[in-house]
Amino acid sequence: MKITIIGTGYVGLVTGACFAHVGNSVTCLDKDEKKIEKLRQGKLPIYEPGLKKIVNENIVNKNLFFSSNTKNSIKKSKIIFVCVGTPMKKDGSSDLSFIKKVAIDIGDNINENKIIVMKSTVPVGTTETILKIINKELLNRSKKYIVDIANNPEFLKEGKGVGDFMSPDRIIVGLNNHKLKSVFKSLYRPFSVNHEKLIFMDVKSSELTKYAANAMLATKISFINEMAIIAENLDADINSIREGIGSDSRIGFSFIYPSAGYGGSCFNKDLNSLISFSKKVGLKPKIVNAVNQVNLNQNKYFFNKIIRRFKIKSMRKYTFGIWGLSYKPDTDDIRNSISINIVEKLIKLNSEVRVYDPKSLDNAKLYLKDNDNITFCKNKYEAVKGADALILLTEWLEFRSPDFKKIKSHLKKPIIFDGKNQYDKYDMQKRGFEYHQIGARTL
Ligand code: UDX
């Protein structure tokens, strides 16, 4: 099939590359010409395991093309996926200006009947609004092409995006025209070989499924984080409690890892958007609101541990070694990263930080800019040299079993703050560390 993807960000690029990899002819369109030029040379704007390989293979196979020519790209394919961003506005609602611009571009340029697939995360009702905008443009052009629209949300986890696309748990498709089912069945057949993954529903339910999924995942995290604070205050240990509840198959072990809070580009944005569009129909979702509040508090709770231990408010200069800057492992994405937030807070208090991350140092340098109080380090041990404590904030594999003797010899005092509970507290005590984690008292 011929497919055009509008918006070559994280979702658009993974979607385009994976569709191309199973034999479709895919054109990825983006207004950012520099990005498109680099992609043509096989240079990726993001780090995502496995993506570079399939992008390059499919450029060579001539299954994958990159373009910034809107007109040609829209004309080229019968199926157009919309993958542009819906960032959060100050009031928490979703900024739909990019989506609306795309709708106008489609209406202005199509030359035959088309199928439009909305993959961007959009508030309930947006997919239908987009169809109205396209039809209005067609009316202005006095064209009678038939445009069908479907909603097909993405559930990709950064760092595992390629695997998630190739073998998804499910593929949600919201449509009002049942004739489209056969198109989606053949489009997604290569990803449903093991068993049928497609779930068809109406467009609005599909739009809301995306928000409900992210809200549920964020709820699990905030729940365990709230339990963590209760556990710590009662001298219980959240790590044991996590195992105790996760072993109940109704609860499961996923998404109940205590942390200094969730980050990333999705949860905060989507929960705020959910609250915002619920408000428009007179509703105030209590759980979703609490989930966000607990998350904000979790970041403060972790930061306060550092403040209390060092009495930083006295303005004495301390140095902290920071392990991990990306909002989660296996990505170079630092959007809404708890780690970056903590680095900024420490600097504001006149502390020095020595930061290390396996993949996101370049992005962090761009974002944090030149600051005398920040040293970007080439490896994890350099980051703890002469530091008053190590603060671990992203659970990269290379931090799981480090050389603790080396860490100890580099630090001024053997103190670790662990925002991801990577180590065993008894083991750390034996090794002579003062070990602060989430949801358990320091021994
Ligand atoms: C999320 C959804 O999982 C995905 O389906 C959707 O398409 C986009 O948003 P992503 O942002 O890639 O994906 O990351 P995810 O793995 O869900 O983690 C989000 C945040 O929650 C990270 O900061 C992570 O560290 C944190 N987290 C996750 C926890 O604190 N505890 C957990 O148990 C799991």
Residues whose N, C-alpha, C, O or C-beta is under 5 A from the ligand:
A	BS01	UDX	E154 F155 L156 K157 E158 I221 S254 F255 I256 Y257 S259 G261 Y262 G263 G264 S265 C266 Y327 K328
